[in-house]
């Protein structure tokens, strides 16, 4: 009986360590894509979710392409800053980043409201709230994990 229990514990330990820990959520492979490819995929997902027509697809694709390019350049800038050894953001930098992000969200919401009809816009907002909630829950889970690692 002891040998059986030990064998089960060893197998459980091996299978736990054999998991692939390199993936980063659902965006594991998105980092390899160009901004245009990312925008195309996002547009197609939105078309399926919101039933967009051709003109709406074209307008949204241009918006998403601009966003993807901006995101890519900001990620590169953060990567350079990290490589230079600067890890902490000052309070003014944090404020400026938050302010810029919120301004961008307001502008994006106005643009989407002008492109989408009322029903599509409401559905788009619900989709955004779900994504924000998932992101928030994931962030909270990471915080708990870090706290438990410190103990």
C-alpha positions as CSV (number, residue, x, y, z in Angstrom):
1,X,0.0,0.0,0.0
2,X,2.8,2.4,0.9
3,X,4.5,1.7,-2.5
4,X,1.2,2.5,-4.3
5,X,0.8,5.8,-2.5
6,X,4.5,6.7,-3.1
7,X,4.1,5.9,-6.8
8,X,1.0,8.1,-7.1
9,X,2.8,11.0,-5.3
10,X,5.8,10.7,-7.6
11,X,3.6,10.6,-10.7
12,X,1.7,13.6,-9.5
13,X,4.9,15.5,-8.9
14,X,6.3,14.6,-12.3
15,X,3.1,15.7,-14.1
16,X,3.0,19.0,-12.2
17,X,6.5,19.9,-13.2
18,X,6.0,18.8,-16.8
19,X,3.5,21.5,-17.5
20,X,4.3,24.1,-20.1
21,X,4.8,27.4,-18.2
22,X,6.1,29.4,-21.1
23,X,2.6,30.5,-22.4
24,X,1.4,33.9,-21.4
25,X,-2.4,33.5,-21.1
26,X,-4.3,33.6,-24.4
27,X,-1.8,35.9,-26.0
28,X,1.0,33.4,-26.2
29,X,1.6,33.6,-29.9
30,X,0.3,37.1,-30.5
31,X,3.7,38.7,-29.9
32,X,5.1,37.1,-33.1
33,X,2.4,38.7,-35.3
34,X,2.7,42.1,-37.1
35,X,0.3,44.9,-36.1
36,X,-1.6,44.4,-39.3
37,X,-2.1,40.7,-38.6
38,X,-3.3,41.4,-35.1
39,X,-5.7,44.0,-36.4
40,X,-7.1,41.6,-39.0
41,X,-7.7,38.9,-36.4
42,X,-9.3,41.3,-34.0
43,X,-11.5,42.7,-36.8
44,X,-12.7,39.2,-37.7
45,X,-13.5,38.4,-34.1
46,X,-15.5,41.6,-33.8
47,X,-17.2,40.8,-37.1
48,X,-18.3,37.5,-35.7
49,X,-19.4,38.9,-32.4
50,X,-21.1,42.1,-33.6
51,X,-22.2,41.1,-37.2
52,X,-20.4,44.0,-38.8
53,X,-21.0,45.0,-42.4
54,X,-18.2,45.7,-44.9
55,X,-17.8,49.4,-44.3
56,X,-17.8,48.9,-40.5
57,X,-15.1,46.3,-40.9
58,X,-12.9,48.6,-42.9
59,X,-13.2,51.5,-40.5
60,X,-12.6,49.3,-37.5
61,X,-9.7,47.6,-39.1
62,X,-7.9,50.9,-39.6
63,X,-8.6,51.9,-36.0
64,X,-7.3,48.6,-34.7
65,X,-4.2,48.7,-37.0
66,X,-3.3,52.2,-35.5
67,X,-3.8,50.8,-32.0
68,X,-1.7,47.7,-32.6
69,X,1.1,49.9,-34.0
70,X,1.0,52.2,-31.0
71,X,0.9,49.2,-28.6
72,X,3.9,47.7,-30.4
73,X,6.0,50.9,-30.2
74,X,5.1,51.4,-26.5
75,X,6.1,47.8,-25.7
76,X,9.4,48.3,-27.5
77,X,10.0,51.5,-25.5
78,X,9.2,49.7,-22.2
79,X,11.5,46.9,-23.2
80,X,14.4,49.3,-23.9
81,X,13.7,51.1,-20.6
82,X,13.8,47.8,-18.8
83,X,17.1,46.8,-20.5
84,X,18.6,50.1,-19.4
85,X,17.9,49.1,-15.9
86,X,15.1,51.6,-15.1
87,X,12.4,49.6,-13.4
88,X,10.5,52.1,-11.3
89,X,8.1,54.7,-12.8
90,X,7.9,58.1,-11.1
91,X,4.6,59.4,-9.9
92,X,4.5,61.9,-12.7
93,X,5.2,59.1,-15.3
94,X,2.4,56.9,-13.9
95,X,0.0,59.9,-13.9
96,X,0.9,60.7,-17.5
97,X,0.5,57.1,-18.7
98,X,-2.9,56.7,-16.9
99,X,-4.1,60.0,-18.3
100,X,-3.0,59.1,-21.8
101,X,-4.7,55.7,-21.6
102,X,-7.9,57.2,-20.4
103,X,-7.9,59.9,-23.1
104,X,-7.4,57.1,-25.6
105,X,-10.3,55.1,-24.2
106,X,-12.6,58.1,-24.4
107,X,-11.6,58.8,-28.0
108,X,-11.9,55.1,-28.9
109,X,-15.4,55.0,-27.4
110,X,-16.5,58.0,-29.4
111,X,-15.2,56.5,-32.6
112,X,-16.9,53.2,-32.0
113,X,-20.1,54.9,-31.2
114,X,-20.0,56.7,-34.6
115,X,-19.2,53.4,-36.5
116,X,-21.5,51.0,-34.7
117,X,-25.3,51.1,-34.5
118,X,-26.9,51.2,-31.0
119,X,-27.3,47.5,-30.5
120,X,-23.8,46.7,-31.7
121,X,-22.4,49.5,-29.5
122,X,-24.1,48.1,-26.4
123,X,-22.8,44.6,-27.2
124,X,-19.3,46.0,-27.7
125,X,-19.4,47.7,-24.4
126,X,-20.5,44.5,-22.7
127,X,-17.6,42.7,-24.4
128,X,-15.2,45.3,-23.1
129,X,-16.5,45.1,-19.5
130,X,-16.1,41.3,-19.6
131,X,-12.5,41.6,-20.8
132,X,-11.7,44.2,-18.1
133,X,-13.2,42.0,-15.5
134,X,-11.1,39.0,-16.6
135,X,-8.0,41.1,-16.7
136,X,-8.8,42.4,-13.2
137,X,-9.4,38.9,-11.8
138,X,-6.2,37.7,-13.4
139,X,-4.3,40.6,-11.9
140,X,-5.7,39.8,-8.4
141,X,-4.8,36.1,-8.8
142,X,-1.2,37.1,-9.6
143,X,-1.1,39.4,-6.5
144,X,-2.3,36.5,-4.3
145,X,0.3,34.2,-5.9
146,X,3.1,36.7,-5.2
147,X,2.0,37.1,-1.6
148,X,1.9,33.4,-1.0
149,X,5.4,33.1,-2.5
150,X,6.7,35.6,0.0
151,X,5.5,33.6,3.0
